[in-house]
Amino acid sequence: MVAGGVSGVNFAQYVLLCVLTLTPPKSNINPCETFQHPMLDNQRSRVARIFPGIHYAWIIIAIAGFMHMAGGSVRQAFGVLIVPLQQDMGWSPASISLGYALASIVGAVLAPLSGMATDRFGPRKVMIAGIFFFFGGAIITGAASEVWHLWISYGIFLGVAQACFSVPILTAANTWFRTRLGFGVGLLQAAHGLGPAIMAVFLSALIAALTWKTAFWLIGVSGSIAMIGLMLFFRNDPSHVGLRPYGTPSNEKAPKTSNPDEARQRAKVFLMSMQKTNAFWQLVVVHFFGCVGHAIVIIYVIPIAVAAGVNVVSAAGILSTLMGVSVLTRFLTPVVADYLGAKRAMATMFVLQGLPVLMLFWTHELWQFYLFAVIFGVGYGGEGSAFPIINRQYFGRGPMGRSFGWQQAGAGTGMAVGAWIGGVFYVMSGSYDITIILSVAMSLTGAAVILTMPTTARLLIPNWEDSLSPNLQPGTTRPVGTGG
């Protein structure tokens, strides 16, 4: 049996089955299996009335996807801001991009803490805190009159918001799915790519029609209101609405509800077990390399195009195009990784992210930049979208908040380095040539590290629960690895 509980079908049938069934096929897998407890009857019946025939895991994915789109897309579309801020405020590209770099650093530093808070308080409370930081960051950005204002609003406020969104969203997806995690994560990651694709064009159009200040005020107010509304429907755990995770076998005993102290002990023991493996630290390093590789492109492809004679709005379309193309592989890569093993899928995507960047040495016309965006977008979309899958295949179904937090720390550090160093090399050399070479090298180095990692065919810590006290050993963690 391969990951996701699929056997006797080929990959195409597996994908088709995922697409056509929001509730599972009739088998020994029953993702709508409920906890039998009188106190949950009202919650369960309310969910059934509002979303008939749909497992609530898909509602969680939809909410989390919108949070990715609304909360993260402003930061990812930062490249749109560089030229307007240069023209209106007279700030240098290096000083402007420092705001993005600071946001990435703050997000990286706080990501492990966000993971700890997620394991302790649940994803919902952490994301609500992130919404308030998002609102503050957008409003202060719109009021910025000095470059250091941008460093505070973008660098600190939106950096904190990023940490409060990225880790809880992935943790929630991991909690709500027993099988078809690749499909759920694929939808989530596709939304993460679609948001910046829309935001790059939308933000550019708003800036052209109004001002960049007004654009940020509108985005801050409308985005925050929408996200707060969605939090009314978000639940941290299937048991909170009387359900089990999607794909839970009907013959499996329901895990007992643990108190906060027990949950903290489980999370601590699980993290210690993961940190004893080389793979845990390799995943942090791989995330760093991959994010340096694509941060350079995301931040500087618009200035590179403008320097080649492309107008600002058309250049924003380049970023939107690569983000739009990335939606396809953001969705497909986790599905493939779930079926065939994440190691091979991730290494392939890192190579496909790195090599196309060489095209920028010979790209001067608008159509050439758009061609680059299409080719680069394929690898970029798949580069980071399989991390939740490889975590499940290596470490099983323990509390993942801290694990995702450490990996997001590597990612945020990589985004900061990529965003900042491109401006530095431009000031030093007067061109982006060194930056382009660095982008290629980082992506290919990440691919090389992935190939040295263990196979995903078996769990690395199958017996981590043996370190728990006897009353906390439910015996519910089972191997879920797949070939690779």
Helices and strands as residue ranges (DSSP letters): G 3-5, H 11-20, G 38-40, H 41-50, H 56-76, H 79-89, H 93-121, H 123-142, H 147-150, I 151-157, H 158-176, H 181-209, H 212-231, G 238-241, H 260-275, H 278-307, H 312-340, H 342-354, G 355-361, H 366-383, H 387-395, H 401-429, H 433-451, G 464-467, G 470-472
